[in-house]
Amino acid sequence: MTYKFSRYVPYGFANPHGRVFDYWGNDIITDATGNSNYFGPGFSGHLDSGSHSGYHQMWSRPSRPCPGTAILSSRHFPEDWQGTFLNTNVITYQGIFRAKLTEEGSGIKGTTIEPGLIKTDNTKAGNFRPSGVAVAPDGSLYVMDWSQMLIGHLQHHLRDPNRDHQHGRLYRITFPGRPLLTPKKIFGESITNLLELLKEHEDNVRQRAKVELHKYDSAEVIAATQKWVKQFDPSKKADAHHILEALWVHQWHNAVNLDLIKALLKSPEHNARAQAVRVVCYQRDRIPDAIGIVEAAIKDEHPRVRLEAVRALSFFNGADTKRAIAAALVVKEEKDQNIAYCFRETMKQLSSLPEGKEFNMATIKKPSETVYGPTDKKISKADKKLYDLGKEVYFREAICVTCHQADGKGIESYPDKTKPTFGTYPSLARMTGYPTNPWIRR
């Protein structure tokens, strides 16, 4: 236990129901209301006060809302399914989307895969509302179905007799023609056996192994881990993830291993180097000259590592503030979208500190954005003031812009060309006034 508590990703979320980690420990955060999906490292820098805003989404999702997400990590499914982002939807599209995740600069990009994992025929099973999905020990997928007739923001009375408080469904999905996996034994296993499970492909096996290791005395676990990790070669890319797992065990047990960190910082695998920087960030109070490690990382050849470095700089303060500012300025001119955003947010934090007050935020260019304005350019100053106030509200996270979009054209529900479109948010151009119920039929 570190006995430390901090905010993670201060942001104007509506309902951040989803957070999943990929094979390398990068997190994807989902705000359920708008099904807004974000690459975690880019907007999780530290802020003493206030919140981040205006961060771009990593996937153009087809529909909303989303109550649950997962990363598919199971050899029961084909190779090209591995690492797929699963995104549940419960209203306009009652099913589970699949998105292929690929590296794009310092971040991750999602691309919708057709067909989705599962979709209901609303005319036959209108209450199917998948709200959770997870990989089972045998590699199959379990889907949790809310199975509810009444949904929404209390359009229906709490005591409505049609509100079902007793029933739900669980579905098991397997891939035809492929054998299931043999579940790994985890509960009650020895430290040695649990460490061997950290070599497994399946994310949930490695995660549950670390949970089981937590039951043992930390001194015993760390000693065994340091012995186990010696079998791997830090110069080999194929061994990078195994060594990283050893570092994560140290972090789990609140132990610092500077030799292991330094080995990973020289790894040929950029994802391993990036995660080593992340651990340095969280253990900076016990690592000698941690700021020096981050100063070197921000000059790394790969943008993913530089992103982790500029994020880490936001956590430094006191005597390290000026060094952190100087280091962050190394990426000032970077065009990478995640780095540019994180850099500005880091500088906002550092310049708010007493030691950073001399830095002028006005010297940093604001990210370019599409400019929209009033149709009537001749409005009075008083009306323009009201317009600007309305614009500020409109563009708040999870308010108007989430569904009506920045250009006012509105979000279309998931397309089904054989049926009329339900759940369409109308274009603002077709609205004489804000409707009492924006869910209209075209």
Residue, then its C-alpha position, 0 to 999 in steps of 0.5 A: m500500500t502506498y497510502k497515496f490518493s490522487r485524481y486520475v484524469p480530471y475532465g468534464f466527464a458525464n459518466p466515465h463508465g469504461r476504462v480498459f488496458d491494452y497488452w502494454g498497459n495503455d488505458i482507453i477511457t470511455d465516457a458512457t453518455g456520448n460514448s466518447n473514447y479517449f487514449g488515457p496517456g494523452f490527457s491524464g497529466h496532473l493538475d493541482s486544480g481545475s480540469h482538462s478539456g477539449y481532448h480529441q477522441m481516439w475512435s469515431r464511434p458509430s453510436r451511443p451510449c456505452p455502458g461497458t468496454a473490454i479488450l479481447s485477449s484470448r487465443h480461442f479467437p483468431e489472431d486478427w481478433q486479438g487486441t480488438f476493442l469491444n464497445t457495448n451499446v444499449i439504445t440506438y444500436q443494441g449490440i457490441f461494436r468491434a474496433k481495431l486498434t492501431e498505433e498512430g503517432s504517440g497514441i492509438k487509433g480505433t477503426t470500426i470493424e464490420p460486422g460487430l460482435i453481436k447485434t439484436d433485431n429490435t423487433k424480436a428482442g427489443n430489451f436486449r441491452p448489453s452492458g458488460v463483456a469480459v473474457a472467461p478463463d476458457g477464452s470464451l466471452y461472457v456478455m451481460d445483458w441488462s434486459q430492461m424495457l424501461i431506460g432513460h433519465l426517469q422518463h418513467h416513474l420509479r415505481d412503474p410496474n414495467r420496471d424489471h428489478q429481478h431479471g437479467r441475462l448472461y450470454r456465452i460467445t465462442f468462435p466456431g471451429r476453434p478449441l477453448l482454452t484450458p483454464k489456468k490454475i491460479f487460486g492457491e498457486s505458489i509464487t513460482n507458478l504464478l510468476e510463470l503465468l505472467k508469460e501468458h498471452e491472455d491479459n486476464v490470466r496475467q492480471r489474476a496472477k498478480v492479484e493472487l501474488h498480492k496475497y503473499d508477503s511482499a518481500e517473498v514476492i519481490a525476491a522471487t520476481q528478481k530471480w525469475v526475471k534473470q532468465f530474460d534478455p533486456s536487449k531482446k524485443a521478445d523478452a520486453h513484455h516479460i521484464l515489464e511484467a516483473l516491473w509491474v509486480h514491483q510497482w504492485h508491491n510498492a517496491v522500487n527496482l532502479d536496475l529494472i527500470k534502467a534496463l527497460l529504458k534501454s529496451p528495443e521495444h518502445n512500449a516497454r520504454a514508455q511504461a518504464v517512464r510511467v513507473v518512474c513518474y509514480q515512484r519519483d519520490r523514491i528514485p534519485d534524480a527522477i527528473g533526470i530520467v524524464e529529461a532523457a526520455i523526452k528526447d526518445e526517438h519514439p513519440r509514445v515515450r515522449l508522450e509519457a515523458v511530457r505527461a510525467l513532467s506535470f507531476f513534478n514541483g518545488a525545486d524540480t519545476k524549472r527543470a521540468i519546464a525546460a524539459a517540456l519545451v523540448v516538444k513545444e513544436e511537435k505536431d503529434q496531436n497527443i503530445a501537443y495537447c499533453f504539452r499544453e496541459t503540462m505547461k498549464q500545471l507547471s506555470s501555476l506553481p510558485e516556481g513556474k510563475e515566470f513562464n508566460m503561457a501566452t507564448i504557447k500557441k493554442p491548438s487550431e480548431t474549426v471556427y463556427g460563428p453566428t449566421d448573422k454577422k451584424i448582431s449587436k454587441a449585447d447579442k454577441k455577448l449572449y451568443d458567446l455565453g451560449k457557445e461556451v455552454y454548447f461546447r462543454e463536454a457531454i452537453c449540446v456538442t456531444c449529440h448535435q456536434a460542433d458543426g450543428k449537423g447532428i449525430e446519425s444513429y447507427p445506419d440500417k438502410t432497410k428501416p426508418t432512422f430512429g434516435t437521430y439527433p436533428s440538425l440545428a438548421r432544422m430546429t425552430g427551437y429546442p424540442t422537448n424530446p430530441w429523439i425524433r423520427r425523420 
